Amino acid sequence: MNAWTRFRLKNSMLLAMVGANLLSGLSMDILILQGDAPPSPAVLQLATFLDLTFIPIVFLVAVLGVIRYERPIRRYLRRQSAGRPISGNLTRKARRRLLNEPFMLLMVSWSLWLYGTLIYAGLFWLSDAGPLEIHRALFRSLSTGLTTVVVAFFLLESILQKWLAPVFFPRGGLSRTSRVMRIRLSVRLGCLLLACNVVPLLSILGASLRIVAVASDQHELANMIRRAIITDTVVFMVVGAFLVFLVARNIAQSMDEITRVLKHIRQGDFDHRVRVSASDEIGYAGDVINAMTEGLKERDAMRHSLALAREVQQRLLPRVDVFGCETLQIAGRSVYCDETGGDYFDFFTVTRDGSRQIAFALGDVSGHGIASALLMATVRSALRQRAALPGDPARIVRDVNLRLVDDVQESGQFMTLLFFLYAPDTRTLQWVRAGHDPALLYDPATDRFESLKGEGIALGLNGDYTYSTNCHPDCQPGQILVLGTDGVWETCNAQQEMFGKRRVRDLVRRHAGSDAREIRNAILAALTAFLGDQRAEDDITLMVAKLDHNHQP
């Protein structure tokens, strides 16, 4: 910030007030001299004397008062120009004074002209100038005061928005500053109404009354009134056009800035911010848009993080959705209702007593989302690691439960699980049920469904619980095992009707001659059709295992 810029910023509001007063005073003098009944030489001489003595004195006092009021503002600018640190207290005080200064300067200007009304009218009365001159003095001072207030209002607002607000509020936030008066849109409209309607009409009315009082004949009266109307029209059209230009520029500048940022937001670019320079409703909207943009940026970052988490979690599920060997084929799939979920399925091989066995599992963590996904990953890792060591299924699940209890004992989370071990050599199926819905075993030869039940609580609830191994010996070719989470059975359509296990059993029976992949796909397709346009409210995980001696991997 160079010396000229610092000087301009420090004195811009003060100079705008002085300029508004001079412009208004000049406009009123033109109206009185060109569009009014001519004053007498004695009155004109007295008015000129007061203009050269009274006005400079009161303006000097007013300027000194304004400079005193602006001390925090000027200190802030000096420190910023010198690169010195600015305390938070000085920043708050300077910002508050800056936003209140337009109203303070308007009150000062209006008070000066009210005081001038008393001085001019009083001296004219003491000098026996007559009712007409006293009326003219009252009109001149009050009209000049009103015009000054209107012109100064828009000038000060324009300077505040264009020059000062970007320096004192580089990140916006004008609407969040406390204990300040706001320049509302309604105030702008009121000032425009005053400038373009009230003051011109009062001026014409006052001039007409005075002309009528001094006109000697009808011809002179008509000429003087015509001249007064033309003069008032020209003067107030110029002043009105100037004020409308200021208002339009201030509003258009704020709206263009908001539109610019919204275009970037629409394109997914959240790095742009509205340069807020007003404390009115438009400025508040800019602050809200900036806050919204920050939120959108955070949500966008979170969305990318969740997409990455989803990718990582998907890699924790089996790389292929179908696993096969000589006597068993398994097909599974998880569909999450959020970016990540707590449903889990897995299949892998382990070695027991020198022979290969097939382990497969399906689980459901309480809730869904990131926390459930982390717990799902913990159980997957623990189960795979523990299943590679000696021990029956009950011991495997018990050790996994012990580890999980230590991790989630204070969070209140838990996980239901079905864990199976299948020995192809003996066609023996062992399982542990840890709080999950029983699996369904269908035998096409007898057309019967059997629920593979078993005692067991969910993982993560009690580290001292002892699980039991359940066994189904001599599995027969063609038998079908169906495992699912409650997201399958409890999915509801638009009529709030649940999909239910009956539909699953009918689909398994209907497609019993197909392989595990086709059965799984048929159930999921029926579930999608059942949902229709509804969004699934829970994760959906389904596994289908088919026992078949004739199957080739």
RODO-2510 file (C-alpha; in nm, 4 decimals, decimal comma):
residues 553
     n   res          X          Y          Z
     1     m     0,0000     0,0000     0,0000
     2     n     0,1663     0,3241    -0,1158
     3     a     0,1289     0,6673     0,0432
     4     w    -0,1354     0,7859    -0,2037
     5     t    -0,3504     0,4763    -0,1532
     6     r    -0,3240     0,5112     0,2236
     7     f    -0,4220     0,8798     0,2057
     8     r    -0,7152     0,8028    -0,0242
     9     l    -0,8461     0,5277     0,2020
    10     k    -0,8024     0,7299     0,5223
    11     n    -0,9840     1,0390     0,3922
    12     s    -1,2285     0,9012     0,1368
    13     m    -1,5333     0,9009     0,3649
    14     l    -1,4592     1,2483     0,4978
    15     l    -1,4058     1,3916     0,1507
    16     a    -1,7256     1,2248     0,0283
    17     m    -1,9225     1,3962     0,3059
    18     v    -1,7702     1,7341     0,2265
    19     g    -1,8314     1,6842    -0,1451
    20     a    -2,1946     1,5868    -0,0892
    21     n    -2,2521     1,9020     0,1163
    22     l    -2,0898     2,1250    -0,1459
    23     l    -2,2838     1,9632    -0,4293
    24     s    -2,6133     1,9971    -0,2457
    25     g    -2,5453     2,3563    -0,1444
    26     l    -2,4538     2,4482    -0,5024
    27     s    -2,7697     2,2800    -0,6353
    28     m    -2,9907     2,4709    -0,3922
    29     d    -2,8202     2,8024    -0,4786
    30     i    -2,8854     2,7394    -0,8483
    31     l    -3,2502     2,6674    -0,7752
    32     i    -3,2915     2,9835    -0,5679
    33     l    -3,1066     3,2128    -0,8088
    34     q    -3,2469     3,0694    -1,1333
    35     g    -3,5798     2,9132    -1,0416
    36     d    -3,7130     3,1227    -0,7537
    37     a    -3,8321     3,4711    -0,6710
    38     p    -3,5184     3,6892    -0,6760
    39     p    -3,3933     3,7896    -0,3269
    40     s    -3,3244     4,1531    -0,2379
    41     p    -2,9599     4,2786    -0,2477
    42     a    -2,9559     4,3214     0,1331
    43     v    -3,0744     3,9656     0,1912
    44     l    -2,8316     3,8307    -0,0671
    45     q    -2,5469     4,0151     0,1043
    46     l    -2,6437     3,8737     0,4461
    47     a    -2,6721     3,5212     0,3047
    48     t    -2,3308     3,5536     0,1385
    49     f    -2,1779     3,6694     0,4670
    50     l    -2,3221     3,3696     0,6519
    51     d    -2,2040     3,1323     0,3773
    52     l    -1,8461     3,2599     0,4158
    53     t    -1,8370     3,2599     0,7964
    54     f    -2,0853     3,0200     0,9482
    55     i    -2,0470     2,7312     0,7066
    56     p    -1,6620     2,7071     0,7248
    57     i    -1,6695     2,7218     1,1063
    58     v    -1,9278     2,4482     1,1571
    59     f    -1,7681     2,2338     0,8890
    60     l    -1,4281     2,2647     1,0566
    61     v    -1,5795     2,1496     1,3865
    62     a    -1,7548     1,8636     1,2069
    63     v    -1,4361     1,7550     1,0274
    64     l    -1,2403     1,7496     1,3549
    65     g    -1,5141     1,5389     1,5125
    66     v    -1,5128     1,2949     1,2214
    67     i    -1,1337     1,2590     1,2346
    68     r    -1,1592     1,1792     1,6044
    69     y    -1,4265     0,9183     1,5327
    70     e    -1,2044     0,7636     1,2617
    71     r    -0,8996     0,7183     1,4853
    72     p    -0,9289     0,3327     1,5022
    73     i    -0,9818     0,3212     1,1249
    74     r    -0,6758     0,5352     1,0578
    75     r    -0,4625     0,3357     1,3052
    76     y    -0,5670     0,0137     1,1320
    77     l    -0,4632     0,1520     0,7910
    78     r    -0,1279     0,2817     0,9231
    79     r    -0,0420    -0,0548     1,0757
    80     q    -0,1463    -0,2448     0,7666
    81     s     0,0505    -0,0095     0,5416
    82     a     0,3617    -0,0521     0,7586
    83     g     0,3208    -0,4300     0,7724
    84     r     0,2848    -0,4240     1,1499
    85     p     0,0655    -0,6744     1,3380
    86     i    -0,2919    -0,5662     1,4050
    87     s    -0,4570    -0,6784     1,7271
    88     g    -0,7947    -0,8439     1,7217
    89     n    -0,9414    -0,5703     1,9392
    90     l    -0,8277    -0,2960     1,6992
    91     t    -0,9591    -0,4955     1,4023
    92     r    -1,3029    -0,5385     1,5585
    93     k    -1,3213    -0,1742     1,6635
    94     a    -1,2070    -0,0420     1,3250
    95     r    -1,4519    -0,2636     1,1362
    96     r    -1,7398    -0,1612     1,3617
    97     r    -1,6556     0,2085     1,3261
    98     l    -1,6221     0,1725     0,9475
    99     l    -1,9642     0,0106     0,9006
   100     n    -2,1314     0,2658     1,1268
   101     e    -1,9512     0,5653     0,9742
   102     p    -2,1933     0,6274     0,6822
   103     f    -2,4807     0,6667     0,9280
   104     m    -2,2710     0,8788     1,1610
   105     l    -2,1715     1,1125     0,8765
   106     l    -2,5332     1,1405     0,7625
   107     m    -2,6395     1,2366     1,1130
   108     v    -2,3605     1,4967     1,1288
   109     s    -2,4590     1,6456     0,7918
   110     w    -2,8284     1,6562     0,8774
   111     s    -2,7530     1,8115     1,2175
   112     l    -2,5380     2,0819     1,0560
   113     w    -2,8139     2,1851     0,8179
   114     l    -3,0753     2,1788     1,0939
   115     y    -2,8493     2,4051     1,2951
   116     g    -2,8012     2,6187     0,9834
   117     t    -3,1784     2,6443     0,9462
   118     l    -3,2038     2,8045     1,2877
   119     i    -2,9087     3,0400     1,2264
   120     y    -3,0175     3,1619     0,8811
   121     a    -3,3873     3,1976     0,9643
   122     g    -3,3085     3,3572     1,2993
   123     l    -3,0713     3,6189     1,1565
   124     f    -3,3134     3,6985     0,8756
   125     w    -3,5875     3,7477     1,1336
   126     l    -3,3625     3,9719     1,3485
   127     s    -3,2741     4,1797     1,0400
   128     d    -3,6424     4,2239     0,9492
   129     a    -3,5906     4,0535     0,6135
   130     g    -3,9594     3,9665     0,5964
   131     p    -4,1633     3,6419     0,5897
   132     l    -4,0651     3,5599     0,2332
   133     e    -3,6911     3,5606     0,3051
   134     i    -3,7383     3,3701     0,6314
   135     h    -3,9390     3,1102     0,4382
   136     r    -3,6668     3,0971     0,1716
   137     a    -3,3961     3,0490     0,4369
   138     l    -3,5907     2,7649     0,5984
   139     f    -3,6497     2,6014     0,2600
   140     r    -3,2881     2,6385     0,1492
   141     s    -3,1379     2,4864     0,4629
   142     l    -3,3850     2,1991     0,4998
   143     s    -3,3778     2,1132     0,1282
   144     t    -2,9989     2,1276     0,1232
   145     g    -2,9882     1,9004     0,4288
   146     l    -3,2213     1,6456     0,2708
   147     t    -3,0320     1,6500    -0,0569
   148     t    -2,7001     1,6201     0,1274
   149     v    -2,8216     1,3181     0,3235
   150     v    -2,9348     1,1394     0,0068
   151     v    -2,6261     1,2190    -0,2017
   152     a    -2,3894     1,1447     0,0863
   153     f    -2,5645     0,8147     0,1574
   154     f    -2,5010     0,6747    -0,1888
   155     l    -2,1534     0,8239    -0,2176
   156     l    -2,0449     0,6788     0,1162
   157     e    -2,1948     0,3399     0,0338
   158     s    -2,0149     0,3321    -0,3002
   159     i    -1,6799     0,4238    -0,1410
   160     l    -1,7319     0,1685     0,1361
   161     q    -1,8022    -0,1123    -0,1095
   162     k    -1,5417    -0,0262    -0,3730
   163     w    -1,2417     0,0871    -0,1657
   164     l    -1,2696     0,0207     0,2064
   165     a    -1,4553    -0,3106     0,2494
   166     p    -1,1969    -0,5118     0,0496
   167     v    -0,9229    -0,3776     0,2798
   168     f    -1,1015    -0,4234     0,6121
   169     f    -1,2971    -0,7383     0,5158
   170     p    -1,0757    -0,9293     0,2688
   171     r    -1,2710    -1,2497     0,3413
   172     g    -1,6146    -1,0923     0,3678
   173     g    -1,8148    -1,1370     0,6839
   174     l    -1,9629    -0,7863     0,6977
   175     s    -2,2995    -0,9315     0,7954
   176     r    -2,1440    -1,1096     1,0951
   177     t    -2,0053    -0,7900     1,2506
   178     s    -2,2044    -0,7088     1,5636
   179     r    -2,3350    -0,3754     1,6900
   180     v    -2,3502    -0,2052     1,3508
   181     m    -2,6279    -0,0460     1,1469
   182     r    -2,7042    -0,2148     0,8159
   183     i    -2,7499    -0,0480     0,4795
   184     r    -3,0619    -0,2383     0,3805
   185     l    -3,2206    -0,2463     0,0378
   186     s    -3,5272    -0,0794     0,1870
   187     v    -3,3077     0,2120     0,3026
   188     r    -3,1716     0,2512    -0,0509
   189     l    -3,5215     0,2575    -0,1991
   190     g    -3,6331     0,5083     0,0626
   191     c    -3,3422     0,7382    -0,0189
   192     l    -3,4147     0,7141    -0,3916
   193     l    -3,7783     0,7987    -0,3260
   194     l    -3,6679     1,0989    -0,1214
   195     a    -3,4225     1,2191    -0,3858
   196     c    -3,6352     1,1633    -0,6947
   197     n    -3,9839     1,2491    -0,5642
   198     v    -4,0092     1,4174    -0,2256
   199     v    -3,7313     1,6788    -0,2477
   200     p    -3,8121     1,7907    -0,6076
   201     l    -4,1827     1,8269    -0,5284
   202     l    -4,1102     2,0190    -0,2097
   203     s    -3,8708     2,2424    -0,4030
   204     i    -4,1289     2,3202    -0,6717
   205     l    -4,3982     2,3752    -0,4099
   206     g    -4,1825     2,6157    -0,2056
   207     a    -4,0701     2,8114    -0,5136
   208     s    -4,4285     2,8381    -0,6396
   209     l    -4,5521     2,9785    -0,3087
   210     r    -4,2788     3,2406    -0,3018
   211     i    -4,3304     3,3321    -0,6677
   212     v    -4,7005     3,3784    -0,6127
   213     a    -4,6203     3,6117    -0,3220
   214     v    -4,3968     3,8455    -0,5287
   215     a    -4,5361     3,8257    -0,8819
   216     s    -4,6902     4,1516    -0,9998
   217     d    -4,9101     4,0151    -1,2791
   218     q    -5,0207     3,6915    -1,4409
   219     h    -4,7641     3,7067    -1,7186
   220     e    -4,4735     3,7490    -1,4773
   221     l    -4,6177     3,4723    -1,2570
   222     a    -4,6357     3,2292    -1,5487
   223     n    -4,2817     3,3057    -1,6635
   224     m    -4,1339     3,2702    -1,3147
   225     i    -4,3156     2,9420    -1,2464
   226     r    -4,2102     2,8043    -1,5878
   227     r    -3,8485     2,8986    -1,5159
   228     a    -3,8691     2,7410    -1,1670
   229     i    -4,0090     2,4140    -1,3027
   230     i    -3,7484     2,3904    -1,5780
   231     t    -3,4639     2,4651    -1,3370
   232     d    -3,5888     2,2146    -1,0774
   233     t    -3,6401     1,9516    -1,3457
   234     v    -3,2899     1,9864    -1,4889
   235     v    -3,1156     1,9976    -1,1500
   236     f    -3,3005     1,7022    -0,9986
   237     m    -3,2803     1,4947    -1,3166
   238     v    -2,9014     1,5326    -1,3064
   239     v    -2,8865     1,4540    -0,9354
   240     g    -3,1324     1,1643    -0,9737
   241     a    -2,9421     1,0150    -1,2668
   242     f    -2,6201     1,0335    -1,0674
   243     l    -2,7801     0,8599    -0,7679
   244     v    -2,9433     0,5905    -0,9825
   245     f    -2,6065     0,5256    -1,1445
   246     l    -2,4457     0,4780    -0,8019
   247     v    -2,7230     0,2469    -0,6785
   248     a    -2,7265     0,0401    -0,9980
   249     r    -2,3481     0,0050    -0,9968
   250     n    -2,3353    -0,0999    -0,6311
   251     i    -2,6101    -0,3593    -0,6682
   252     a    -2,4866    -0,4846    -1,0062
   253     q    -2,1329    -0,5228    -0,8727
   254     s    -2,2517    -0,7388    -0,5834
   255     m    -2,4855    -0,9467    -0,8016
   256     d    -2,2201    -0,9979    -1,0704
   257     e    -1,9806    -1,1221    -0,8033
   258     i    -2,2381    -1,3669    -0,6687
   259     t    -2,3235    -1,4853    -1,0213
   260     r    -1,9554    -1,5375    -1,1017
   261     v    -1,9050    -1,7637    -0,8004
   262     l    -2,2288    -1,9555    -0,8572
   263     k    -2,1185    -2,0358    -1,2134
   264     h    -1,7983    -2,1897    -1,0767
   265     i    -1,9963    -2,3837    -0,8168
   266     r    -2,2268    -2,5176    -1,0891
   267     q    -1,9172    -2,6473    -1,2700
   268     g    -1,7930    -2,8175    -0,9529
   269     d    -1,5185    -2,5621    -0,8820
   270     f    -1,5358    -2,4734    -0,5108
   271     d    -1,2158    -2,2666    -0,4900
   272     h    -1,3790    -1,9307    -0,5673
   273     r    -1,5304    -1,6989    -0,3051
   274     v    -1,7666    -1,4041    -0,3271
   275     r    -1,5832    -1,0757    -0,2568
   276     v    -1,8377    -0,9421    -0,0109
   277     s    -1,8319    -0,5623     0,0137
   278     a    -2,1771    -0,4783     0,1514
   279     s    -2,3586    -0,5405     0,4778
   280     d    -2,7064    -0,5491     0,3234
   281     e    -2,9147    -0,8485     0,2181
   282     i    -2,6965    -0,9043    -0,0892
   283     g    -2,3829    -0,8994     0,1250
   284     y    -2,5436    -1,1469     0,3630
   285     a    -2,6260    -1,3695     0,0661
   286     g    -2,2589    -1,3510    -0,0371
   287     d    -2,1472    -1,4587     0,3113
   288     v    -2,3970    -1,7456     0,3035
   289     i    -2,2718    -1,8550    -0,0399
   290     n    -1,9125    -1,8485     0,0864
   291     a    -2,0094    -2,0592     0,3864
   292     m    -2,2021    -2,2929     0,1577
   293     t    -1,9005    -2,3187    -0,0733
   294     e    -1,6781    -2,4145     0,2187
   295     g    -1,9288    -2,6814     0,3145
   296     l    -1,9513    -2,8079    -0,0420
   297     k    -1,5739    -2,8203    -0,0651
   298     e    -1,5551    -3,0221     0,2553
   299     r    -1,8328    -3,2518     0,1359
   300     d    -1,6594    -3,2933    -0,1990
   301     a    -1,3368    -3,3875    -0,0231
   302     m    -1,5322    -3,6252     0,1985
   303     r    -1,6995    -3,7739    -0,1069
   304     h    -1,3618    -3,8401    -0,2655
   305     s    -1,2403    -3,9907     0,0620
   306     l    -1,5485    -4,2102     0,0807
   307     a    -1,4983    -4,3168    -0,2803
   308     l    -1,1431    -4,4156    -0,1930
   309     a    -1,2667    -4,5951     0,1191
   310     r    -1,5251    -4,7742    -0,0927
   311     e    -1,2546    -4,8825    -0,3366
   312     v    -1,0377    -5,0067    -0,0501
   313     q    -1,3290    -5,1929     0,1070
   314     q    -1,4274    -5,3510    -0,2229
   315     r    -1,0723    -5,4842    -0,2461
   316     l    -1,1261    -5,6524     0,0911
   317     l    -1,4119    -5,8518    -0,0569
   318     p    -1,3239    -6,1529    -0,2732
   319     r    -1,1562    -6,0541    -0,6003
   320     v    -1,3933    -6,2886    -0,7856
   321     d    -1,7587    -6,3255    -0,6984
   322     v    -1,7642    -6,6981    -0,7767
   323     f    -1,5461    -6,9659    -0,6155
   324     g    -1,5468    -7,3249    -0,7333
   325     c    -1,3956    -7,6636    -0,6662
   326     e    -1,4850    -8,0253    -0,7515
   327     t    -1,7736    -8,0458    -0,5068
   328     l    -1,8736    -7,6885    -0,4265
   329     q    -1,9492    -7,3643    -0,6041
   330     i    -1,9981    -7,0353    -0,4117
   331     a    -2,1294    -6,7045    -0,5522
   332     g    -2,1547    -6,3877    -0,3433
   333     r    -2,2154    -6,0179    -0,3800
   334     s    -2,2515    -5,7098    -0,1572
   335     v    -2,4501    -5,3991    -0,2494
   336     y    -2,3993    -5,1081    -0,0117
   337     c    -2,6639    -4,8402     0,0425
   338     d    -2,3898    -4,5864     0,1262
   339     e    -2,0388    -4,5401    -0,0119
   340     t    -1,9162    -4,7938     0,2436
   341     g    -2,0969    -5,0527     0,4505
   342     g    -2,0717    -5,3106     0,7223
   343     d    -2,1823    -5,6211     0,5323
   344     y    -1,9139    -5,8810     0,4725
   345     f    -1,8710    -6,2028     0,2819
   346     d    -1,5605    -6,4062     0,2102
   347     f    -1,4415    -6,7476     0,0917
   348     f    -1,0949    -6,9001     0,1020
   349     t    -0,9222    -7,2335     0,1455
   350     v    -0,7499    -7,3656     0,4583
   351     t    -0,5569    -7,6848     0,5320
   352     r    -0,6844    -7,9202     0,8043
   353     d    -0,5066    -8,2512     0,8825
   354     g    -0,3348    -8,2542     0,5474
   355     s    -0,6510    -8,1979     0,3445
   356     r    -0,7885    -7,8814     0,1880
   357     q    -1,1088    -7,7385     0,3259
   358     i    -1,3183    -7,4470     0,2089
   359     a    -1,3997    -7,1661     0,4520
   360     f    -1,6719    -6,9151     0,3775
   361     a    -1,8356    -6,6541     0,5939
   362     l    -2,1005    -6,3849     0,5891
   363     g    -2,1466    -6,1089     0,8455
   364     d    -2,3359    -5,7899     0,9210
   365     v    -2,1956    -5,5067     1,1331
   366     s    -2,4443    -5,2951     1,3276
   367     g    -2,5193    -4,9777     1,1310
   368     h    -2,3423    -4,8849     0,8087
   369     g    -2,0913    -4,6306     0,6893
   370     i    -1,7234    -4,5713     0,7718
   371     a    -1,7327    -4,7071     1,1281
   372     s    -1,9007    -5,0289     1,0152
   373     a    -1,6562    -5,0624     0,7258
   374     l    -1,3597    -5,0374     0,9631
   375     l    -1,5077    -5,3020     1,1914
   376     m    -1,5792    -5,5242     0,8916
   377     a    -1,2142    -5,4940     0,7813
   378     t    -1,0980    -5,5829     1,1347
   379     v    -1,3108    -5,8981     1,1456
   380     r    -1,2026    -6,0039     0,7970
   381     s    -0,8364    -5,9755     0,8872
   382     a    -0,8790    -6,1524     1,2215
   383     l    -1,0901    -6,4326     1,0735
   384     r    -0,8521    -6,5067     0,7868
   385     q    -0,5521    -6,4993     1,0162
   386     r    -0,7129    -6,7209     1,2799
   387     a    -0,8640    -6,9685     1,0311
   388     a    -0,5153    -7,0466     0,9007
   389     l    -0,4233    -7,1837     1,2482
   390     p    -0,5370    -7,5144     1,4039
   391     g    -0,8745    -7,5289     1,5756
   392     d    -1,2363    -7,6132     1,5045
   393     p    -1,4812    -7,3466     1,3810
   394     a    -1,6056    -7,2735     1,7345
   395     r    -1,2540    -7,2036     1,8582
   396     i    -1,1810    -6,9854     1,5542
   397     v    -1,4897    -6,7708     1,6091
   398     r    -1,4241    -6,7536     1,9853
   399     d    -1,0719    -6,6155     1,9300
   400     v    -1,2010    -6,3619     1,6778
   401     n    -1,4651    -6,2549     1,9291
   402     l    -1,2034    -6,2060     2,2023
   403     r    -1,0024    -5,9764     1,9781
   404     l    -1,3096    -5,7837     1,8676
   405     v    -1,4371    -5,7258     2,2211
   406     d    -1,1113    -5,5465     2,3053
   407     d    -1,1581    -5,3181     2,0020
   408     v    -1,5270    -5,2263     2,0334
   409     q    -1,6124    -5,2662     2,4032
   410     e    -1,6635    -4,8896     2,4475
   411     s    -1,8234    -4,8177     2,1099
   412     g    -2,1300    -5,0372     2,1454
   413     q    -2,0795    -5,1906     1,8021
   414     f    -2,1133    -5,5576     1,7262
   415     m    -2,1209    -5,7928     1,4291
   416     t    -2,3312    -6,0979     1,3514
   417     l    -2,1550    -6,3780     1,1646
   418     l    -2,2040    -6,7120     0,9956
   419     f    -1,8805    -6,9088     0,9549
   420     f    -1,8678    -7,2353     0,7563
   421     l    -1,6031    -7,4983     0,6922
   422     y    -1,6679    -7,7547     0,4195
   423     a    -1,4539    -8,0677     0,3842
   424     p    -1,4814    -8,1972     0,0234
   425     d    -1,3289    -8,5341     0,1115
   426     t    -1,5960    -8,6250     0,3671
   427     r    -1,8681    -8,3919     0,2329
   428     t    -1,9047    -8,2563     0,5833
   429     l    -2,0329    -7,9042     0,6524
   430     q    -1,9487    -7,7386     0,9855
   431     w    -2,0657    -7,3976     1,0963
   432     v    -2,0862    -7,1508     1,3796
   433     r    -2,3784    -6,9129     1,4127
   434     a    -2,2851    -6,5907     1,5946
   435     g    -2,6141    -6,4041     1,6249
   436     h    -2,6911    -6,4088     1,2504
   437     d    -3,0041    -6,5327     1,0723
   438     p    -2,9723    -6,9068     1,0070
   439     a    -2,8629    -7,0118     0,6615
   440     l    -3,1153    -7,1930     0,4392
   441     l    -3,0275    -7,5385     0,3029
   442     y    -3,2436    -7,6631     0,0167
   443     d    -3,2508    -8,0256    -0,1006
   444     p    -3,4058    -8,0556    -0,4502
   445     a    -3,4408    -8,4316    -0,4085
   446     t    -3,6894    -8,3921    -0,1238
   447     d    -3,7977    -8,0316    -0,2020
   448     r    -3,7335    -7,9368     0,1588
   449     f    -3,5734    -7,6317     0,3205
   450     e    -3,3794    -7,6642     0,6420
   451     s    -3,2656    -7,3774     0,8652
   452     l    -2,9082    -7,4337     0,9806
   453     k    -2,9567    -7,3058     1,3337
   454     g    -2,7177    -7,3001     1,6245
   455     e    -2,6566    -7,1204     1,9510
   456     g    -2,4353    -6,8094     1,9529
   457     i    -2,4350    -6,4366     2,0236
   458     a    -2,3016    -6,1569     1,8044
   459     l    -1,9298    -6,0843     1,8047
   460     g    -1,8056    -5,7999     2,0233
   461     l    -2,0601    -5,8364     2,3052
   462     n    -1,9063    -6,0827     2,5510
   463     g    -1,5465    -6,1991     2,5480
   464     d    -1,6202    -6,4939     2,7800
   465     y    -1,8841    -6,6514     2,5598
   466     t    -1,8151    -7,0019     2,4296
   467     y    -1,9416    -7,0823     2,0822
   468     s    -2,0423    -7,4282     1,9612
   469     t    -1,9721    -7,6036     1,6301
   470     n    -2,2700    -7,7382     1,4359
   471     c    -2,2327    -8,0165     1,1787
   472     h    -2,4179    -8,1438     0,8730
   473     p    -2,2556    -8,4712     0,7550
   474     d    -2,2837    -8,6326     0,4167
   475     c    -2,3967    -8,3371     0,2068
   476     q    -2,5673    -8,4455    -0,1126
   477     p    -2,5062    -8,3268    -0,4689
   478     g    -2,7420    -8,0513    -0,5822
   479     q    -2,8110    -7,9187    -0,2342
   480     i    -2,8170    -7,5361    -0,2209
   481     l    -2,7060    -7,3209     0,0725
   482     v    -2,8302    -6,9594     0,0925
   483     l    -2,6759    -6,7020     0,3283
   484     g    -2,7955    -6,3424     0,3445
   485     t    -2,8046    -6,0319     0,5594
   486     d    -3,1283    -5,8734     0,6791
   487     g    -3,0967    -5,6258     0,3944
   488     v    -3,2235    -5,9088     0,1696
   489     w    -3,5208    -6,0305     0,3742
   490     e    -3,6272    -5,6929     0,5177
   491     t    -3,6093    -5,4769     0,2027
   492     c    -3,9404    -5,2914     0,1590
   493     n    -4,1055    -5,1662    -0,1585
   494     a    -4,3143    -4,8503    -0,2039
   495     q    -4,6106    -5,0232    -0,0356
   496     q    -4,3948    -5,0998     0,2713
   497     e    -4,4134    -5,4731     0,1947
   498     m    -4,1044    -5,6771     0,2898
   499     f    -3,9316    -5,9013     0,0372
   500     g    -3,9227    -6,1841     0,2907
   501     k    -3,7705    -6,5303     0,2955
   502     r    -4,0675    -6,6902     0,1215
   503     r    -3,9767    -6,5164    -0,2065
   504     v    -3,6154    -6,6305    -0,1639
   505     r    -3,7245    -6,9916    -0,1144
   506     d    -3,9514    -6,9762    -0,4210
   507     l    -3,6667    -6,8375    -0,6341
   508     v    -3,4224    -7,1038    -0,5107
   509     r    -3,6749    -7,3778    -0,5826
   510     r    -3,7477    -7,2352    -0,9289
   511     h    -3,3779    -7,2095    -1,0242
   512     a    -3,2533    -7,5203    -0,8432
   513     g    -3,1203    -7,6668    -1,1664
   514     s    -2,8940    -7,3649    -1,2296
   515     d    -2,5500    -7,3029    -1,0865
   516     a    -2,4772    -7,0840    -0,7821
   517     r    -2,4052    -6,7723    -0,9893
   518     e    -2,7376    -6,7910    -1,1747
   519     i    -2,9331    -6,8516    -0,8541
   520     r    -2,7659    -6,5526    -0,6897
   521     n    -2,8325    -6,3312    -0,9909
   522     a    -3,1977    -6,4396    -1,0033
   523     i    -3,2535    -6,3455    -0,6376
   524     l    -3,0786    -6,0072    -0,6716
   525     a    -3,2700    -5,9282    -0,9934
   526     a    -3,5999    -6,0073    -0,8223
   527     l    -3,4975    -5,7901    -0,5281
   528     t    -3,4145    -5,4970    -0,7591
   529     a    -3,7506    -5,5303    -0,9376
   530     f    -3,9265    -5,5500    -0,6011
   531     l    -3,7615    -5,2248    -0,4890
   532     g    -3,8613    -5,0359    -0,8018
   533     d    -3,7713    -4,6694    -0,7681
   534     q    -3,7181    -4,7052    -0,3942
   535     r    -3,3681    -4,6685    -0,2544
   536     a    -3,2381    -4,9539    -0,0395
   537     e    -3,2131    -4,8450     0,3229
   538     d    -2,9713    -5,1185     0,4279
   539     d    -2,6711    -5,3009     0,2862
   540     i    -2,7575    -5,6139     0,0873
   541     t    -2,5270    -5,9162     0,0889
   542     l    -2,6120    -6,2570    -0,0541
   543     m    -2,4143    -6,5811    -0,0833
   544     v    -2,5293    -6,8962    -0,2627
   545     a    -2,3341    -7,2230    -0,2332
   546     k    -2,4215    -7,5288    -0,4399
   547     l    -2,2999    -7,8804    -0,3666
   548     d    -2,2382    -8,0670    -0,6869
   549     h    -1,9926    -8,3569    -0,7372
   550     n    -2,0073    -8,3038    -1,1129
   551     h    -1,9136    -7,9330    -1,1060
   552     q    -1,5827    -7,8401    -1,2613
   553     p    -1,4083    -7,5132    -1,1554
***
